[in-house]
Amino acid sequence: MPNILVIDDNVTNRETFADVLTSEGHTVLMAGSAEEGLAKLSAMAVDAVLCDLRLPNLDGLGAMELAHEKFGPIPWILITGHGNEETAVDAIKQGAFNYLTKPVDLGRLKATIESAVRMQAANRENKALRRELGYDEALDRIVGTSTAIRQLKAAIKQVARTDATVLIEGESGTGKELVADALHALSNRSGRPYLKVNAGAISHDLLESELFGHERGSFTGAIQQKKGKFEAADTGTLFLDEIGEMPLDAQVKFLRVLQDGSLHRVGGNQPIATDVRLVVATNRNLKEEVLANRFRMDLYFRLNVVNLQVPPLRDRREDIPLLAKAFLDRLNRRHHQQKEPSEGLINHLRRQDWPGNVRELENFIEKLYVMTPGKVIHPDITGALDDEPTPDAGAAPARDSTPAPRGPASADDAIRLLVGLPVDEVEKRLILATLAHFGGNKTKAARQLQIGAKTLYRKLIEYGVQTPGEVGE
């Protein structure tokens, strides 16, 4: 039975669409905002999404972009008002499956959803065939041909079809989440739930409830029963990132679940059996954490069944041109342009150590992309970098002879420039720099700053960047 996600902030619309689609034999999930819809996509595989274009905070187009980046292609059907057809057509160019105009013709709605479901079924059959042949888009997203990356991909293929627990270790920004994605995509559980939890992003007080769920009334604010991520991922895969951040008391309960194969919700007495393939990741050295008594030894051995090391970018410089091209291709598709790197840019990128690894490289490429007016991107676009090739750009420089890299300024340098300024001035510079980073796109800038669009518009009016009558993106 196909799963359809309906995202609309209008309750009546949501319920009407749900009734129609349920009568057609579909299972319907409903969300009142883009953020809630993305959360539901994290918890369950969906065959198609019906989404209103106009939503509070994050609009339907921004939600589609995020969903495609995080979960891969999903047939996305946008609902637009009259007069917005041009926007909807542009959305199709950016990856939307189709669009419907208000008032929605329910017959066309049924036909469009059926077409989307058939296409998604065909895509899944194609992916299943690719998995049988040893290929998958998730594995292709790990870009590189270096020896280290080839060995990592081979290990992923070998381990993926087992149910063994996998510990992924590597510095921040190396792509540990991509490794976890590939492990699930190539596994026998690929059609089952795949959930992700960042242990470092959840307060210690809420981590146990997030993982194991809670019963109604078990603590202040627990107004209803809630399933935890372990239950929601049953028969599938649970990716637990930043496992090294888990507090010791939570480690004890986590270990008990792994040992017993069952859990108790917070405030509950009934054991609940779980069948979950566990993948964990950390940027810490867990062996050192064990010696420092910050991580339990028995839990470490329980998790470290298979260990995959993701190499830092400085140890695989030969992959940098491929990564740069992949990032530029993605930006070109997003902005409908055809920009390309100069030889000087590639040589410059190879010379850097990239302490933030692939994530830092991606951010730097995007910075140059939005600041380059022409089609060829040079490294000196910021006025702080040179464009001279090195004698041997393909070789990794020797550690004892390489001058200090002159790449992007460090976070410490950036902070020093702000010391002594009033808080309002610091906020203004941050907002304007973020807006420039996203090429003036206010929706994306607001999302990155984690503020509402109205707040951003008000700030820009205060700074004289936007007049009250202007309409933002």
PyMOL commands that set and color helices and strands:
alter all, ss='L'
color gray80, all
select helices_A, chain A and resi 11-23+34-43+60-71+85-93+106-132+137-140+147-160+176-185+199-201+204-212+229-232+243-245+248-260+286-291+297-303+313-315+317-335+343-351+357-371+379-382+411-416+423-437+442-449+453-463
alter helices_A, ss='H'
color red, helices_A
select strands_A, chain A and resi 3-7+27-31+48-52+76-80+98-101+166-169+194-198+213-214+226-227+237-241+262-263+272-273+277-282+306-309+340-341+376-377
alter strands_A, ss='S'
color yellow, strands_A
deselect
rebuild
show_as cartoon
